[in-house]
């Protein structure tokens, strides 16, 4: 059985939605979903068959969607141009939260009521589990599937899983609960105990506690964000939409075997690379030979370029030529000169990229690698 685990992370839950969209497009179907906090809410919508509504919700999210705040003023709290009036607004929010014993969860409750249908979720053939913590019973962690939750209480438990400490947290049957991330922010084990042997985890790279997986033989694959997702409460629409796209493309690293860390390159092998370079009209290998002051066949020259690039740019050591070459290309490419969210043939990417004007690592060998990449760019442009 294939299970999906959604790690908690507040506003970072947009990354879940983007990743799941990509997985669905690649015909992944999940037998069960487990989540904590925002992962519990997203997971409930996925399990009940409402993923399209989940994705649309994230596209439209603004701070006022979940919090009793002014969107424009709240946005400024996360802006680099933070000024005195923003401090005053932040203080007023803190004062209001203190008076109310935490931030209001009324709007979060409204979202749960609007998007979760208990009957539909219970009737779904998809397993669904969440994690919360019962403070009233000596901080007892609860890892519960939908069938373990009393009828009529499912929405309350989903909300309890997302009881972020800063919120005013309503009691359930007179008992106090808190965010499941205080115990296990990445609930893999509930699915393992249920018999799942194949699991995909969508991570938010949260620093909240995670329980050790109880069965090391389980096949687990991770979709992790390639850049930081930002603050847990950063619900600026621009940031949310960026994280949606990031999740979408980072998921393709798993499904399509894409190369690269900053960008997204179609997988290729060494023979493709050599054959493509050989097809260029100019004598590329002769020029590279002169730059590095070496002699040898084409494979020797290419491997020398890769090795020098890894050493001079202090890149992660790997014997895999395609990954090494992709790392070098990403390191010397000037950011924001090529669209990030696109899947590239690596040579098409190189053709359109610009070399960093002032590489952060200056040394003689690095200069040679830069020169080699410039020769390659020129060769690619001359080919057409």
BELZI-V867355 format. One record per residue. PSI is psi in degrees with one decimal (NA if undefined). OMEGA is omega in whole degrees, 0 to 359 (999 if undefined). Layout:
[[PSI & OMEGA] [PSI & OMEGA]]
This chain:
[[142.8 & 180] [123.7 & 180] [155.4 & 178] [129.9 & 178] [129.2 & 182] [113.0 & 181] [143.2 & 179] [162.1 & 180] [17.9 & 177] [-125.4 & 182] [-19.7 & 179] [-8.0 & 178] [-16.1 & 175] [-32.8 & 179] [-38.2 & 176] [-50.3 & 186] [-42.6 & 178] [-42.2 & 181] [-43.0 & 181] [-36.2 & 176] [-45.2 & 179] [-42.0 & 181] [-41.5 & 179] [-39.7 & 178] [-24.9 & 178] [17.6 & 173] [33.0 & 171] [135.9 & 178] [128.7 & 187] [134.4 & 178] [-23.3 & 181] [152.1 & 180] [135.8 & 177] [137.1 & 182] [158.3 & 176] [138.5 & 175] [-121.7 & 179] [-25.7 & 176] [-30.7 & 177] [-39.3 & 179] [-49.6 & 177] [-42.3 & 182] [-37.3 & 179] [-41.5 & 179] [-37.6 & 178] [-45.7 & 183] [-32.3 & 181] [1.2 & 176] [24.5 & 183] [37.5 & 184] [-38.1 & 180] [-41.3 & 177] [-37.6 & 178] [-47.0 & 181] [-43.2 & 179] [-36.7 & 177] [-47.5 & 181] [-35.3 & 177] [-30.2 & 186] [-5.7 & 186] [134.8 & 171] [166.7 & 181] [-40.5 & 183] [-9.9 & 177] [-36.4 & 185] [-16.8 & 183] [153.6 & 178] [76.0 & 184] [165.6 & 173] [121.1 & 186] [-49.9 & 185] [-44.4 & 181] [-38.9 & 180] [-39.1 & 177] [-39.1 & 184] [-23.5 & 179] [-22.5 & 181] [8.8 & 182] [149.8 & 179] [-22.9 & 182] [41.8 & 181] [124.6 & 184] [-178.0 & 186] [-42.6 & 181] [-27.7 & 177] [-36.4 & 177] [-40.3 & 179] [-41.3 & 180] [-40.5 & 178] [-39.9 & 179] [-40.6 & 180] [-37.4 & 177] [-43.2 & 180] [-39.8 & 180] [-42.2 & 180] [-42.5 & 180] [-39.5 & 180] [-42.3 & 181] [-32.3 & 181] [10.3 & 182] [39.9 & 177] [167.0 & 177] [143.6 & 181] [139.5 & 177] [13.7 & 183] [-44.6 & 183] [-33.3 & 176] [-41.2 & 177] [-40.1 & 180] [-38.3 & 178] [-46.2 & 179] [-44.7 & 180] [-37.7 & 184] [-40.6 & 191] [-15.7 & 181] [129.2 & 175] [109.4 & 186] [-42.2 & 181] [-42.7 & 180] [-42.8 & 181] [-42.6 & 180] [-34.8 & 182] [-16.6 & 181] [144.4 & 178] [-7.3 & 181] [124.9 & 175] [147.5 & 179] [129.2 & 180] [152.6 & 176] [168.8 & 179] [134.6 & 171] [177.7 & 182] [126.4 & 179] [101.1 & 181] [-36.9 & 185] [-22.5 & 179] [58.2 & 176] [43.3 & 177] [47.7 & 180] [120.9 & 177] [140.5 & 178] [116.6 & 173] [102.0 & 190] [140.5 & 171] [163.4 & 186] [-34.2 & 181] [-16.0 & 179] [-12.1 & 185] [131.6 & 180] [143.9 & 179] [134.4 & 181] [-5.1 & 184] [-0.8 & 187] [-45.0 & 181] [-37.4 & 180] [-37.5 & 179] [-35.5 & 175] [-43.1 & 179] [-40.5 & 180] [-32.2 & 177] [-25.1 & 182] [22.9 & 180] [73.6 & 178] [137.7 & 186] [-27.7 & 182] [-10.7 & 183] [154.2 & 168] [112.9 & 192] [106.2 & 179] [147.0 & 179] [157.0 & 176] [115.1 & 184] [39.7 & 177] [2.5 & 182] [146.8 & 181] [137.6 & 179] [164.3 & 176] [162.5 & 183] [131.9 & 179] [-18.1 & 178] [-13.2 & 176] [-18.0 & 178] [-55.1 & 182] [101.5 & 183] [-8.2 & 181] [79.3 & 193] [79.3 & 177] [-39.1 & 188] [-36.0 & 177] [-40.2 & 179] [-36.3 & 178] [-45.2 & 180] [-25.4 & 180] [-6.8 & 177] [9.9 & 179] [134.7 & 182] [2.7 & 181] [114.2 & 189] [138.3 & 172] [126.8 & 179] [127.9 & 172] [108.6 & 187] [148.3 & 171] [4.1 & 182] [35.3 & 179] [152.9 & 178] [5.7 & 178] [161.2 & 183] [146.1 & 175] [135.4 & 179] [143.8 & 178] [138.0 & 180] [131.0 & 189] [-16.8 & 180] [106.5 & 184] [-11.5 & 181] [-10.6 & 181] [137.4 & 178] [113.6 & 183] [127.9 & 175] [142.1 & 184] [139.0 & 167] [110.9 & 184] [147.0 & 179] [136.2 & 181] [-13.1 & 171] [162.6 & 181] [140.1 & 184] [-11.6 & 178] [-167.3 & 185] [148.0 & 180] [-32.2 & 182] [7.5 & 182] [91.9 & 183] [24.4 & 174] [132.5 & 186] [-36.3 & 179] [-41.7 & 179] [-41.8 & 179] [-45.7 & 182] [-33.7 & 175] [-44.9 & 182] [-30.0 & 173] [-48.4 & 179] [-39.5 & 180] [-45.1 & 178] [-40.8 & 181] [-49.7 & 183] [-34.4 & 178] [-29.1 & 177] [-31.9 & 179] [-19.9 & 173] [-38.1 & 179] [-51.1 & 188] [-35.5 & 185] [0.5 & 180] [34.8 & 183] [149.6 & 177] [164.9 & 179] [158.3 & 177] [-38.6 & 180] [-33.5 & 181] [-174.1 & 187] [109.1 & 183] [135.9 & 174] [141.3 & 180] [143.6 & 177] [160.0 & 179] [175.6 & 184] [-38.3 & 182] [-37.4 & 177] [-43.4 & 182] [-48.7 & 181] [-45.2 & 180] [-38.7 & 180] [-44.7 & 180] [-35.7 & 179] [-23.3 & 183] [-9.0 & 181] [147.1 & 188] [-33.8 & 182] [167.4 & 179] [77.0 & 185] [-45.8 & 185] [-31.4 & 177] [-42.5 & 179] [-41.0 & 178] [-37.3 & 178] [-40.3 & 180] [-39.8 & 180] [-44.4 & 184] [-2.1 & 179] [48.8 & 179] [161.9 & 174] [157.9 & 180] [179.6 & 180] [179.4 & 185] [-40.1 & 179] [-39.0 & 179] [-44.4 & 182] [-43.7 & 179] [-44.7 & 180] [-33.4 & 177] [-44.3 & 177] [-45.8 & 181] [-47.8 & 183] [-42.5 & 178] [-38.6 & 179] [-43.6 & 180] [-41.1 & 182] [-48.8 & 186] [-24.9 & 179] [3.2 & 177] [48.8 & 181] [162.3 & 180] [135.6 & 182] [131.3 & 176] [145.6 & 179] [-3.8 & 182] [111.8 & 185] [-48.5 & 180] [-45.8 & 179] [-38.5 & 179] [-44.8 & 180] [-42.5 & 178] [-39.2 & 179] [-40.4 & 179] [-44.6 & 180] [-46.2 & 180] [-36.7 & 183] [-35.4 & 183] [-10.2 & 181] [132.8 & 176] [128.0 & 182] [154.9 & 177] [11.6 & 175] [-11.4 & 176] [137.7 & 180] [127.9 & 183] [-46.9 & 189] [77.8 & 176] [146.8 & 178] [119.8 & 189] [147.7 & 154] [132.4 & 190] [-33.0 & 181] [-27.5 & 174] [-38.0 & 177] [-48.8 & 181] [-40.0 & 181] [-36.4 & 185] [-6.6 & 183] [164.2 & 173] [145.1 & 177] [142.7 & 177] [131.4 & 181] [-33.6 & 182] [80.0 & 180] [139.0 & 187] [-17.1 & 180] [104.9 & 184] [117.1 & 170] [169.3 & 187] [-43.6 & 181] [-35.8 & 177] [-41.8 & 179] [-37.5 & 179] [-41.1 & 179] [-42.2 & 178] [-44.8 & 179] [-40.0 & 179] [-40.5 & 179] [-36.1 & 177] [-40.4 & 177] [-40.2 & 180] [-42.6 & 178] [-45.5 & 179] [-40.1 & 180] [-39.9 & 180] [-38.1 & 179] [-33.6 & 178] [-25.9 & 182] [-32.6 & 181] [NA & 999]]
